[in-house]
Amino acid sequence: MIDDSPLLRATGVSKFYGPRTGCLDVSFDLWPGEVLALVGESGSGKTTLLNCISTRLLPTSGSVSYRGRDGETRDLYKMTEAERRFLMRTDWGFVHQNPADGLRMTVSAGANVGERLMAVGHRHYGDIRAAAGDWLSRVEITTDRLDDLPRTFSGGMRQRLQIARNLVTNPRLVFMDEPTGGLDVSVQARLLDLVRSLVTDLDIAMVIVTHDLAVARLLSDRMMVMKDGRVIESGLTDRVLDDPQEPYTQLLVSSILQV
Amino acid sequence: MATPLLVSDVSKSFTMHLRDGMTIPVLSKVRFALEAGKCAVLGGPSGVGKSSILKMLYGNYAVDNGQILVNHKGDLIDIVTAEPRSILSVRRETIGYVSQFLQVLPRVSAVDVVAHPLLQRGVDHVTARSRAEEMFDRLNLPEKLWHLPPATFSGGEQQRVNIARGFITDHPVLLLDEPTASLDAVNRAVVVDLIREKKKHNVALLGIFHDADVREEVADMLIDVAAFAPELAA
């Protein structure tokens, strides 16, 4: 079914760091359930753009609007700080490249997941603990680790815990910044498969930043290629990768090493 | 009955920016229409652009000029200019594609690979899986493979997973890129039967078949792709 209004709309988003350009005049629509990959090399502006559209960084100009569960579309930067924070806690998720940035390392795995539920009003200890246990098993962490600190987890487990913490509130939109960066290849494959199946089953929209075109192909419906802060090519993921039009995209695609 | 798919004056070239912007024209003024219940076959020597035509129809290749009009649930959509999400909707509901190569996802079993397009169309898990198993049974895929991920399968086994996935749905248009390339005679005959059944169900098919026997058995019309060769620049 085709929904007739976008979930998130970015219009002319630019961010300057003094004289330097972070991202320049980026516009796009994200539809419910759609997975959009932002690709490009380091310094191309993809993380700046991700931060601008997820209210983590105030853009220099442009606007970002979001359609809430009530069906109303609001300009994110005209909301109050409290409203934005509520949105981040309930309707959105943000998965950081480094799990330590998205987890509380000094509380247990169960509390990391349960905390998000408490933030949206859950009060019953038994229910919260049960939900946390359920989510740990969905991300393939055995429930006997519920009371352990994330510090005792491997890198791949920490990343899966961060994903559970983000998905437990049943968000409609998740932002991911290089979620597999720094993980070794077999751990990456497991994480990617997990993300792919969760996103499909729960019908979550996602914006994922990656420099890895294989990750983009596996997870995304659509991609935008960034260079020097601008979007230089966008389209259906398999079209961009199989028939790249722009010189820079052709260079990126031809630089993939075949195994 | 409405024409399921119409190709009008489509041209395609590849510009190689890493080779000083060299442009290679591949196809020019491609025009044909598919008919419901008929199988059209793309003919011509290799390298003439047969696969490129299928890929353009599926939205996998960009198109320079022209229109590719598809009847999508009663609406006419031009694949050349459609938004990505419209193309995804066309792929889900209207145009199916059986390629020579299987995109293998880590840890997903063969039966789930094949059931997936049915799940996307709202069929429940149990029915989708049992339909997938019926397809495997017809295509003589050994039962011990059904619940394994196809990454380690042989070429012919992967091909059969691909065929099962492509034929399991009731897409009104089906594109076939050498579906019998790595199959033995018994399984080629199964594919010929599957194509006949699709025709009976009024599906419009467009295929590339290098195997002359299969081509003779299924083709209702031949489209000579050499006729769309761009004129050679002096």
Interface residues (C-beta under 8 A of the other chain):
Chain A: I2 W31 E34 A189 R190 L192 D193 R196 L218 D221 R222 G235 L236 D238 R239 D242 D243 Q245 E246 P247 Q250 L251 S254
Chain B: F14 T15 M16 H17 L18 K55 G59 N60 Y61 A62 P84 R85 S86 I87 L88 S89 L105 P106 R107 V108
